[in-house]
Amino acid sequence: MSEISKKKITRRKLLQVSAMGAAGAALAACAPAAAPTSAPAATAAPAAAATAVPTAPAVNTGAKQTVRYLSWWFEEGNRGKTWLSLIKEFNDSQKDIEVKAEQIPFDPYTTKTIVGAQAGKLDGDIIMATPELAPRLIRSNLLYPLDSVISTNKITDLSSAHDAMRKDGKLYGLDMVTVAFGILYNSKRYADAKITPAKTPDEWIAVSKALTDRSKQQYGFFMNHLVSEAADFWFQLEEWCMPYGGVWAKGKTPLLTSDPIIKGLKLFKQMYDAAIPQGTDGPTGARLFQTGAVAQGLFVSAAVGSFKPGAPDLYPLLRSAPIPWASNTSIARIHPMMISAQSPVKDAALQFMTWVYKPDTYRRMVEGCEDVIFAQPSAARKEYLDNLAWLKPGYDGVKYITPVDVVGDFVYNFQELGQIVITNFSSVLTAGKSVEEAMATAQKQAEELASRIT
């Protein structure tokens, strides 16, 4: 989605300053919730409109209504600029509604929202969520249904990922960015080594090893692997159930000793031994990739566009490799926007969301954020997608599944499951334990956690 490093540099911060990182919800205890602050004044959205900008419908409700929109991404480079520009555009078209962006750092935001859900009261009128946070909020019965957004805009091709956003037949979340894992590589490093992309897990290890020369500080692969960077470690390790068709859990049953998981973790151990700069933290790994010292890594699609302003020399060299396992399956994470049912201005908030989800507005949002997976496929412009040299084949035509599909009911205790997995697996990387031994211990701990899942 990255949150914890030796220098407390978050994934969200990396997207701002180094165009790197990939993180999810915080795993261990997060910092205390920070007070929200208003986001800076809007600036023009990049790469935005190829067509005329539609005017948002005016609202006549008497007193002016202020809608508080809480998120962590108003300071995330082009994503932040795009959202602030859209908010300004909407506000300028209104007499009776004003949407205000409130920026909260990701870790405190996650903690704040979880605590609010547990207490039965959410802060803010419009709130963003992660794939793991959304089910908690939906289960809390604190959200306002959004079905009218779809019917008003006559959207008929909403992505099936939204099935997880429904309860009792009603829709409670609309995706504003889907981030999907793919293998991103430096094409110059590949060309210099006369390397072609791998097609199997074994070839992936061989390619990564061939790109590695530790004496020259050149490495074939980087991925977060430090327990001190728990969020990033688990966020990326979650993908390693894919190579052999595994899942981490089904329902409340952990599958940490299953054959696909054992084989997937052994594959990572091979990568760690052959190609990873061991002991390197996330910010350092980011710099190594930017300078060409690291040839490839697992990146979510939303991070790639940020290389254009953050690493302009590297960006033209970026390409994606095909998913190197037979299923062509990868994890995609949707981040839904939701409305608090307790909001005194929920109808005004719904009007803003209805405007944002108009196909043209939605398209301009996705393009401005430099995202590539459209929750409304019909809104995608071929010209935009064709201009992204790195899109195919690694992020296009892939069979995507969600975290819910791979962690089961542990989605409600995603952080806790991750902590169990990475803590035990780290002993394989640094203490010589076998994968089987480490995961046997992890399985018992996960079963104990499952007994507490309600």
Secondary structure, 3 states (H helix, E strand, C coil): CCCCCCCCCCHHHHHHHCCCCCCCCCCCCCCCCCCCEECCCCCCCCCCCCCCCCCCCCCCCCCCEEEEEEECCCCCHHHHHHHHHHHHHHHHCCCCEEEEEEECCHHHHHHHHHHHHHHCCCCCCEEECCCCHHHHHHHCCCECCCHHHHHHCCCCCCCHHHHHHEECCEECCEEEEEEEEEEEEEHHHHHHCCCCCCCCHHHHHHHHHHCCEHHHCEECCECCCCHHHHHHHHHHHHHHHCCCCCCCEECCEECCCCHHHHHHHHHHHHHHHHHCCCCCCHHHHHHHHHHCCECEEEEEHHHHCCHHHHCCCCHHHEEEECCCCCCCEEEEEEEEEEEECCCCCHHHHHHHHHHHCCHHHHHHHHHHCCCCCCCCHHHCCHHHHHCCCCCCCCCCCCEEECHHHHHHHHHHHHHHHHHHHHHHHHHHHHCCCCHHHHHHHHHHHHHHHHCCCC
